[in-house]
């Protein structure tokens, strides 16, 4: 199984795991394996990739219950991401969906901001960056093929010598 073999050595490995989360049926079927990989990915991303080593991983709630980062990520993504959840002030609902109290919404917002918001941001940034690069390559290919088939103005006027030979000099008679 690809999921079990997945290791984190570069950000594209993180992208591969996050892309798997788009398939809700897959998430339902392989929830436990995905949760284990997500719990490996977040520390790798924060500690190894970003060099942030001062955050305890995994995060715990005040009563020492471990916070399920995959569930938190999935709930926030389903509701439009960190910015939308914050703008709509639905962190209390996210907290309740995680099995906490409504009053714990602010704490959950802080946990998301500390552990997952930078991951979400970087994932979206890299996704857009790749799309732009693909578009540029596609456009560059189209531009170069258009340039090779374009006629110059002098060609249109019949001024170019198309015989392939040398230019003939004009000699007055």
C-alpha positions as CSV (number, residue, x, y, z in Angstrom):
1,X,0.0,0.0,0.0
2,X,1.4,3.4,-1.0
3,X,0.2,5.1,2.2
4,X,2.2,2.8,4.5
5,X,5.3,3.2,2.3
6,X,5.1,7.0,2.3
7,X,8.0,8.7,4.1
8,X,8.7,12.4,4.5
9,X,11.9,13.6,2.9
10,X,10.6,16.7,0.9
11,X,7.5,18.8,0.8
12,X,6.1,16.9,-2.2
13,X,5.7,13.9,0.2
14,X,3.5,16.1,2.4
15,X,1.5,17.2,-0.7
16,X,1.0,13.6,-1.7
17,X,-0.6,12.8,1.7
18,X,-2.7,16.0,1.8
19,X,-3.9,15.1,-1.8
20,X,-5.1,11.8,-0.5
21,X,-7.3,13.6,2.0
22,X,-9.4,15.0,-0.9
23,X,-11.0,11.5,-1.4
24,X,-13.5,11.3,1.5
25,X,-14.2,7.6,0.7
26,X,-10.4,6.8,0.9
27,X,-10.2,8.8,4.2
28,X,-13.1,6.8,5.7
29,X,-11.6,3.5,4.6
30,X,-8.0,4.1,5.7
31,X,-8.6,6.6,8.6
32,X,-6.2,4.9,11.0
33,X,-3.4,4.7,8.6
34,X,-3.9,8.2,7.4
35,X,-4.0,9.5,11.0
36,X,-0.6,7.8,11.7
37,X,0.9,9.3,8.6
38,X,-0.5,12.7,9.4
39,X,1.0,12.5,12.9
40,X,4.4,11.7,11.2
41,X,4.0,14.5,8.6
42,X,3.2,17.4,11.0
43,X,6.4,17.0,13.1
44,X,8.5,16.4,10.0
45,X,7.1,19.5,8.4
46,X,7.5,21.7,11.4
47,X,10.8,20.4,12.8
48,X,12.7,19.2,9.7
49,X,11.3,21.3,6.9
50,X,10.7,24.6,8.7
51,X,13.1,24.2,11.6
52,X,10.5,25.0,14.3
53,X,11.5,22.8,17.2
54,X,10.0,24.6,20.2
55,X,6.4,23.3,19.8
56,X,5.4,20.1,21.7
57,X,4.2,17.5,19.2
58,X,1.6,16.2,19.4
59,X,-0.4,19.0,21.0
60,X,-2.5,18.2,24.1
61,X,-5.6,19.8,25.5
62,X,-5.4,21.3,29.0
63,X,-6.6,18.0,30.6
64,X,-3.8,16.1,28.8
65,X,-6.1,14.7,26.0
66,X,-4.2,14.5,22.7
67,X,-5.6,16.7,20.0
68,X,-6.4,14.8,16.8
69,X,-4.6,17.0,14.2
70,X,-6.0,15.1,11.2
71,X,-9.6,15.5,12.4
72,X,-8.9,19.2,13.1
73,X,-7.4,19.7,9.7
74,X,-10.3,17.9,7.9
75,X,-13.0,19.9,9.8
76,X,-11.3,23.2,9.1
77,X,-10.7,22.4,5.4
78,X,-14.3,21.2,5.0
79,X,-15.4,24.6,6.4
80,X,-13.2,26.6,4.0
81,X,-9.9,26.8,5.8
82,X,-8.4,28.8,8.6
83,X,-9.4,32.2,7.3
84,X,-13.0,31.3,6.6
85,X,-13.4,29.5,10.0
86,X,-12.0,32.5,11.7
87,X,-14.0,35.1,9.7
88,X,-17.2,33.2,10.3
89,X,-16.2,32.6,14.0
90,X,-17.1,28.9,13.9
91,X,-14.1,27.7,16.0
92,X,-16.6,26.8,18.9
93,X,-18.4,24.5,16.5
94,X,-15.1,22.9,15.4
95,X,-14.2,22.4,19.0
96,X,-17.6,20.7,19.6
97,X,-17.1,18.5,16.6
98,X,-13.8,17.4,18.1
99,X,-15.6,16.3,21.3
100,X,-14.6,19.4,23.3
101,X,-16.8,22.2,24.6
102,X,-17.9,25.3,22.7
103,X,-15.8,27.4,25.0
104,X,-12.7,25.6,23.8
105,X,-12.9,27.1,20.3
106,X,-10.3,29.8,20.9
107,X,-7.8,27.1,22.1
108,X,-8.5,25.0,19.0
109,X,-8.0,28.1,16.8
110,X,-4.6,28.6,18.4
111,X,-3.6,25.0,18.0
112,X,-4.6,25.1,14.4
113,X,-2.6,28.3,13.9
114,X,0.5,26.9,15.5
115,X,0.5,23.5,13.9
116,X,-1.6,23.4,10.7
117,X,-2.1,26.9,9.3
118,X,1.4,27.2,8.0
119,X,1.1,23.7,6.5
120,X,-2.2,24.7,4.8
121,X,-0.7,27.9,3.6
122,X,2.4,26.3,2.2
123,X,0.4,23.5,0.5
124,X,-1.8,26.0,-1.3
125,X,1.2,28.2,-2.2
126,X,3.1,25.2,-3.7
127,X,0.0,24.0,-5.5
128,X,-0.5,27.5,-7.1
129,X,3.2,27.8,-7.9
130,X,3.1,24.4,-9.8
131,X,0.0,25.4,-11.7
132,X,1.7,28.7,-12.8
133,X,4.8,26.8,-13.8
134,X,2.8,24.4,-15.9
135,X,0.9,27.2,-17.5
136,X,4.2,29.1,-18.3
137,X,5.7,26.0,-19.9
138,X,2.5,25.4,-21.9
139,X,2.4,29.1,-23.0
140,X,6.1,29.1,-23.8
141,X,5.6,26.1,-26.0
142,X,2.7,27.7,-27.8
143,X,4.5,31.0,-28.2
144,X,7.6,29.4,-29.7
145,X,5.5,27.3,-32.1
146,X,3.6,30.5,-33.1
147,X,6.8,32.4,-33.6
148,X,8.2,29.7,-35.9
149,X,5.1,29.9,-38.1
150,X,4.7,33.6,-38.2
151,X,5.6,35.5,-41.3
152,X,7.5,38.7,-41.2
153,X,6.1,41.8,-42.8
154,X,8.8,41.7,-45.5
155,X,7.8,38.1,-46.3
156,X,4.2,39.1,-46.7
157,X,5.3,41.9,-49.2
158,X,7.4,39.4,-51.2
159,X,10.6,41.2,-50.4
160,X,12.5,38.1,-49.2
161,X,14.4,36.0,-51.6
162,X,13.0,32.5,-51.2
163,X,15.2,30.9,-53.8
164,X,17.7,29.9,-51.2
165,X,20.5,31.4,-53.3
166,X,22.6,34.5,-52.8
167,X,21.3,38.0,-53.3
168,X,21.8,39.3,-56.8
169,X,23.5,42.6,-57.2
170,X,21.9,45.3,-59.3
171,X,24.1,46.3,-62.2
172,X,23.2,49.4,-64.2
173,X,23.3,48.8,-68.0
